[in-house]
Amino acid sequence: MDKLEKGISSESDVRMVMGKPETVWEDEDGTRALQYPKGPEGVRTWEFVIDKSGTLKDYKQLLTQESFARIKPGMTRDEVRRLLGKPRTVVQYKLKNEEAWDWRYQAGTDHRFFNVHFDITSGRVTQTSSQDANNNS
C-alpha cells in the first residue's frame, strides 16, 4: 500500500495494487468506497474511498474498536455491512430467531471475534459481543 498516495493515486491504481474489491459502495455525491476483506482468517478489512473525480481520497482499516462502537441496536444489515465490510461467518439460530455475524480482528497481539446479533424477522441489530479467537475457532 506504500505505492498508493492520497490525493494522487487513481481508482485504477488502487485496483492494480489491491485487486478486485469484494464490495463497492456508491454514495449519492459520486464517492465510491472499495472494500477488501482479508478473511476468513485475516484480521483486516481495508476500505479505499475514491472521490467523484476518481482520485484516492482516503483509506482505512475497518475492523477497529472505533468502528465496532458505532454498531448500535436497531441498525440494519446493510448499515453494519457498510461499516465493517463482509463478515467472516453468518450463522442462523432459528429457535432464537437470531442471526449472528462475526469478524476476526486483532486487539494488540491477540486475535478476537466481534459479533453482531440480528433479529431474523426484522433484520435489525439486537446486540453485539466479542470473544477471544483462541477459545472459539
Secondary structure, DSSP 8 states (H G I E B T S, - for coil): -TT--TTT-BHHHHHHHH-S-SEEEE-TTS-EEEEEE--SS---EEEEEE-TTSBEEEEEES-SHHHHHT--TT-BHHHHHHHH-S-SEEEEEGGGTEEEEEEEEEETTEEEEEEEEEETTT-BEEEEEEEEGGG--
